[in-house]
């Protein structure tokens, strides 16, 4: 697993953030100062590509004003879940997860548009990582 390289996840986060735009966001959402908005699902699919032991989690986030559907990755270790959320910053400070469940990785039911958004983000991330000096890639 790529996790043996302690710095890879930081580079992956950098690559994800550099690759986000309206074409990869749900509903083509874009908001100045909030590049993570609408990026949760394709982001967690890319994370799962590089860290296949992670699961995709779907939850409800209370922002203080509304409840939003959100996706992130989780890694189960014994009875505990370790949450990996590369797009959490789309929510205001003080937001909380109200509930969550793990998706069945074999039955995600992605639409063609979602598959295309995920593929585009993965391609951009791969291209970004390929441009890093060899000493910085896994």
BAFI-3210 file (N, C-alpha, C; in Angstrom, 3 decimals, decimal comma, padded with zeros to 6 digits):
// residues 138
n [1|2|3|4|5|6|7|8|9|10|11|12|13|14|15|16|17|18|19|20|21|22|23|24|25|26|27|28|29|30|31|32|33|34|35|36|37|38|39|40|41|42|43|44|45|46|47|48|49|50|51|52|53|54|55|56|57|58|59|60|61|62|63|64|65|66|67|68|69|70|71|72|73|74|75|76|77|78|79|80|81|82|83|84|85|86|87|88|89|90|91|92|93|94|95|96|97|98|99|100|101|102|103|104|105|106|107|108|109|110|111|112|113|114|115|116|117|118|119|120|121|122|123|124|125|126|127|128|129|130|131|132|133|134|135|136|137|138]
n.u [000,837|000,399|000,557|002,847|004,634|004,972|004,515|002,990|000,173|-000,136|000,853|-001,026|-003,337|-002,630|-002,499|-005,164|-006,519|-005,429|-006,577|-009,316|-012,324|-015,158|-015,878|-015,391|-016,902|-019,913|-022,907|-021,666|-020,789|-019,317|-017,542|-016,199|-013,298|-013,919|-012,904|-013,322|-016,000|-018,631|-016,958|-016,702|-017,521|-016,167|-013,601|-013,317|-013,456|-011,086|-009,205|-009,738|-008,829|-006,035|-005,646|-006,748|-007,822|-009,493|-012,854|-015,865|-017,723|-020,950|-022,652|-024,570|-024,268|-024,505|-024,608|-025,139|-026,944|-028,142|-028,772|-026,519|-025,666|-022,840|-019,679|-016,932|-013,803|-013,165|-011,344|-011,304|-010,250|-010,063|-012,603|-012,900|-013,364|-011,390|-011,397|-011,043|-010,964|-010,792|-012,122|-013,479|-013,234|-015,021|-017,186|-018,646|-016,907|-017,539|-019,413|-021,037|-021,016|-023,900|-024,907|-023,805|-022,985|-021,444|-020,772|-021,576|-019,006|-019,163|-021,515|-022,164|-023,711|-023,244|-023,945|-023,553|-022,547|-021,394|-019,427|-017,806|-016,972|-015,460|-013,474|-012,238|-011,199|-009,403|-007,612|-006,516|-005,279|-003,410|-001,826|-000,843|000,641|002,519|004,108|005,575|008,831|010,749|011,631|009,589|007,347|005,337]
n.v [-001,183|002,287|003,757|003,339|005,298|008,043|010,680|010,678|010,950|013,646|014,798|013,759|015,050|017,682|017,397|016,719|019,078|020,887|020,003|020,245|021,618|023,197|021,209|018,829|018,948|018,263|018,940|020,964|022,888|025,851|028,024|031,004|031,024|028,615|025,951|023,209|022,700|020,616|018,597|016,195|013,439|012,516|012,943|011,159|008,791|008,890|008,875|006,304|004,863|005,135|004,239|001,434|-000,050|001,588|002,593|003,961|006,451|007,627|010,398|012,600|016,004|018,576|021,963|024,085|025,661|024,165|020,760|018,674|016,310|014,252|012,839|010,751|009,111|006,083|004,097|001,018|-000,189|-002,735|-002,301|000,345|003,305|005,122|008,244|009,785|012,685|014,592|016,764|018,168|020,833|022,333|022,914|025,103|026,248|024,454|022,724|019,523|015,945|014,137|011,591|008,497|006,038|003,119|002,695|000,142|-001,065|-002,552|-001,987|000,777|002,318|004,491|007,239|007,851|010,432|010,937|008,961|009,903|012,375|011,458|009,994|012,030|013,622|011,762|011,382|013,961|014,186|012,081|013,085|015,419|014,338|012,913|014,933|015,748|015,790|012,775|011,875|012,573|011,129|008,136]
n.w [000,000|-000,620|001,639|003,107|002,549|004,296|003,598|001,338|001,466|002,047|-000,298|-002,041|-001,132|-001,818|-004,611|-005,177|-004,348|-006,156|-008,440|-008,416|-009,727|-011,311|-013,129|-011,846|-009,615|-007,773|-009,368|-010,745|-008,990|-007,823|-005,731|-004,750|-002,790|-001,623|-002,590|-002,150|-002,194|-003,113|-003,958|-002,655|-003,207|-005,690|-004,748|-002,573|-003,973|-005,469|-003,394|-002,418|-004,600|-004,386|-001,811|-001,294|000,835|002,191|002,915|001,469|002,911|003,656|004,827|007,009|007,408|009,692|009,303|010,876|009,763|007,807|006,736|005,176|002,639|002,629|001,650|002,537|003,337|005,128|007,405|008,784|011,868|013,827|016,103|015,659|013,669|011,463|010,211|007,075|005,491|002,884|001,880|003,800|004,558|003,154|004,657|007,141|010,111|013,059|012,073|012,137|012,028|011,754|011,337|009,860|007,340|005,916|002,517|000,112|-001,589|-003,901|-005,061|-005,865|-007,526|-009,267|-011,413|-014,950|-015,364|-012,862|-012,777|-014,834|-013,750|-011,574|-012,895|-014,360|-012,277|-011,115|-013,257|-013,506|-010,987|-011,142|-013,255|-012,040|-009,880|-011,374|-012,323|-010,217|-008,647|-008,865|-006,370|-004,743|-005,313|-004,899]
ca.u [000,000|001,153|000,615|004,172|005,247|004,225|004,212|002,176|-001,177|-000,047|000,967|-002,313|-004,231|-002,211|-002,908|-006,626|-006,904|-005,013|-007,336|-010,741|-012,992|-016,563|-016,070|-015,307|-017,809|-021,318|-023,731|-020,762|-020,712|-018,078|-017,740|-014,924|-012,807|-014,344|-012,667|-013,738|-017,451|-019,126|-015,886|-016,517|-017,619|-015,028|-012,387|-013,177|-013,165|-009,653|-008,497|-009,887|-007,959|-004,669|-005,700|-007,887|-008,402|-010,480|-014,244|-016,531|-018,740|-021,940|-023,213|-025,306|-023,518|-025,265|-023,727|-025,634|-028,065|-028,796|-028,182|-025,946|-025,134|-021,384|-018,950|-015,525|-013,244|-012,948|-010,521|-011,679|-009,174|-010,775|-013,953|-012,824|-013,270|-010,520|-012,013|-010,136|-011,863|-009,995|-012,933|-014,271|-013,157|-016,124|-018,201|-018,239|-016,420|-018,616|-020,262|-020,906|-021,617|-025,037|-024,982|-023,093|-022,928|-020,457|-021,361|-021,133|-018,101|-019,498|-022,820|-022,225|-024,793|-022,865|-024,449|-022,487|-021,948|-020,547|-018,261|-016,947|-016,347|-014,440|-012,376|-011,536|-010,401|-008,300|-006,637|-005,820|-004,419|-002,277|-000,966|-000,189|001,645|003,575|004,964|006,422|010,130|010,665|011,848|008,375|006,237|005,462]
ca.v [000,000|003,517|004,344|003,192|006,602|008,893|011,978|010,576|011,478|015,105|015,103|013,445|016,169|018,810|017,092|016,827|020,482|021,542|019,404|020,519|022,755|022,948|019,972|017,677|019,187|017,899|020,035|022,001|023,931|026,581|029,146|031,660|030,782|027,304|025,013|021,848|022,587|019,675|017,706|015,091|012,074|012,124|012,948|009,907|007,715|008,971|008,386|004,847|004,337|005,070|003,514|000,548|-000,599|002,521|002,489|005,240|006,694|008,653|010,892|013,862|017,022|019,759|023,128|025,154|026,237|023,143|019,424|018,379|014,972|014,350|011,578|010,753|007,763|005,558|002,895|000,309|-000,867|-003,348|-001,749|001,795|003,889|006,279|009,008|010,529|013,578|015,587|017,906|018,662|022,281|022,996|023,234|026,129|025,826|024,069|021,710|018,221|014,780|013,658|010,137|008,026|004,601|002,711|002,246|-001,133|-000,717|-003,330|-001,553|002,212|002,880|005,789|007,624|008,063|011,747|010,793|008,174|010,797|013,341|010,734|009,669|013,279|013,997|010,811|011,691|015,194|013,881|011,301|014,006|016,287|013,550|012,566|016,103|015,951|015,104|011,346|011,632|012,911|010,248|006,830]
ca.w [000,000|-000,699|002,959|003,671|002,367|005,211|003,005|000,136|001,654|001,934|-001,739|-002,632|-000,805|-002,659|-005,986|-005,231|-004,271|-007,405|-009,544|-008,279|-010,356|-011,559|-013,895|-010,953|-008,496|-007,892|-009,870|-011,260|-007,967|-007,590|-004,832|-004,461|-001,446|-001,122|-003,685|-001,804|-002,304|-004,111|-004,409|-001,710|-003,727|-006,531|-003,936|-001,816|-004,936|-005,776|-002,202|-002,397|-005,656|-003,866|-000,536|-001,537|002,057|002,736|002,473|001,235|003,919|003,338|006,073|007,051|008,136|010,096|009,169|011,723|009,025|006,989|006,760|003,865|002,397|002,447|001,493|002,909|003,444|006,466|007,513|010,006|012,590|014,941|016,251|015,461|012,333|011,285|009,134|006,203|004,773|002,170|001,431|004,929|004,724|002,466|005,652|008,113|011,420|013,951|011,444|012,781|011,385|012,563|011,173|008,680|007,096|004,914|001,261|-000,445|-002,687|-005,088|-005,556|-005,602|-008,314|-009,828|-012,736|-015,943|-015,096|-011,673|-013,206|-015,621|-012,831|-010,811|-013,819|-014,666|-011,113|-010,999|-014,320|-013,124|-009,841|-011,669|-014,003|-011,062|-009,173|-012,325|-012,538|-009,032|-008,744|-008,548|-004,953|-004,017|-005,690|-004,230]
c.u [000,880|001,334|001,979|004,956|004,428|003,817|003,287|000,783|-001,180|000,061|-000,339|-003,304|-003,907|-002,673|-004,420|-007,043|-006,547|-005,870|-008,831|-011,175|-014,441|-016,834|-016,030|-016,272|-019,224|-022,112|-022,924|-020,646|-019,333|-018,402|-016,371|-014,542|-013,190|-014,160|-013,126|-015,234|-017,849|-018,116|-015,816|-016,540|-016,465|-013,714|-012,238|-012,957|-011,682|-008,833|-008,572|-009,026|-006,536|-004,570|-006,896|-008,504|-009,444|-011,855|-014,765|-017,686|-019,654|-022,573|-023,992|-024,531|-024,445|-024,308|-024,079|-026,814|-028,844|-028,086|-027,756|-025,512|-023,649|-020,788|-017,509|-015,063|-013,098|-012,112|-010,849|-010,451|-009,802|-012,201|-014,015|-012,791|-012,338|-011,020|-010,968|-011,025|-011,069|-010,804|-013,793|-014,300|-014,223|-017,201|-017,708|-017,743|-017,624|-019,582|-020,002|-021,574|-022,715|-025,193|-024,195|-023,226|-021,936|-021,190|-020,801|-020,285|-018,415|-020,832|-023,015|-023,328|-024,493|-023,494|-023,268|-021,788|-021,004|-019,286|-017,287|-016,246|-015,212|-013,225|-011,561|-010,663|-009,212|-007,219|-005,838|-004,857|-003,200|-001,305|-000,188|000,937|002,805|004,553|005,856|007,776|010,013|010,843|010,597|007,201|006,447|006,232]
c.v [001,244|004,174|004,211|004,489|007,609|010,228|011,885|011,167|013,005|015,529|014,813|014,563|017,386|018,606|017,201|018,289|021,243|021,098|019,699|021,709|022,376|021,661|018,731|017,793|018,707|019,122|021,199|023,177|024,566|027,768|029,727|031,422|029,437|026,249|023,586|021,620|021,643|018,650|016,405|013,708|011,709|012,090|011,640|008,717|007,708|008,482|006,866|004,187|004,142|004,290|002,566|-000,071|000,342|002,242|003,896|005,343|007,818|009,096|012,171|014,816|018,195|020,940|024,256|025,853|025,201|021,806|019,082|016,919|015,127|012,949|011,785|009,306|007,374|004,292|002,252|-000,392|-001,434|-002,826|-000,257|002,164|005,087|006,999|009,838|011,385|014,722|016,815|018,499|020,186|023,040|023,460|024,314|025,503|025,533|023,059|020,360|017,133|014,275|012,157|009,757|006,514|004,344|002,208|000,887|-000,839|-001,470|-002,920|-000,066|002,898|004,239|006,020|007,797|009,400|011,677|010,012|009,059|011,822|012,685|010,419|010,909|013,692|013,060|011,115|012,942|014,956|013,088|012,201|014,920|015,538|013,170|013,713|016,393|015,270|013,672|011,073|011,915|012,025|008,889|005,825]
c.w [000,000|000,662|003,617|003,543|003,178|004,600|001,797|000,318|001,583|000,474|-002,460|-002,350|-001,661|-004,101|-006,155|-005,275|-005,542|-008,590|-009,498|-009,120|-010,610|-012,322|-013,007|-009,781|-008,801|-008,342|-010,412|-010,286|-007,927|-006,712|-004,510|-003,008|-000,861|-002,223|-003,412|-001,996|-003,437|-004,588|-003,614|-002,364|-004,666|-005,753|-003,179|-002,745|-005,306|-004,584|-002,141|-003,477|-005,112|-002,557|-000,589|-000,282|002,664|002,146|002,197|002,214|003,432|004,645|005,894|007,948|008,433|010,106|010,133|011,085|008,237|007,173|005,336|003,809|002,073|002,353|001,925|003,016|004,905|006,387|008,854|010,577|013,858|014,975|015,965|013,982|012,389|010,039|008,404|005,309|004,157|001,746|002,555|004,990|003,945|003,439|006,607|009,413|012,308|013,354|012,101|011,944|012,309|012,487|009,930|008,558|005,970|003,678|000,857|-001,679|-003,982|-005,700|-005,258|-006,400|-008,910|-011,195|-013,684|-015,697|-013,890|-012,014|-013,973|-014,732|-012,040|-011,681|-014,156|-013,484|-010,947|-012,036|-013,968|-011,969|-010,301|-012,418|-013,057|-010,351|-010,085|-012,544|-011,339|-009,244|-008,257|-007,065|-004,125|-004,359|-005,075|-005,053]
res [x|x|x|x|x|x|x|x|x|x|x|x|x|x|x|x|x|x|x|x|x|x|x|x|x|x|x|x|x|x|x|x|x|x|x|x|x|x|x|x|x|x|x|x|x|x|x|x|x|x|x|x|x|x|x|x|x|x|x|x|x|x|x|x|x|x|x|x|x|x|x|x|x|x|x|x|x|x|x|x|x|x|x|x|x|x|x|x|x|x|x|x|x|x|x|x|x|x|x|x|x|x|x|x|x|x|x|x|x|x|x|x|x|x|x|x|x|x|x|x|x|x|x|x|x|x|x|x|x|x|x|x|x|x|x|x|x|x]
***
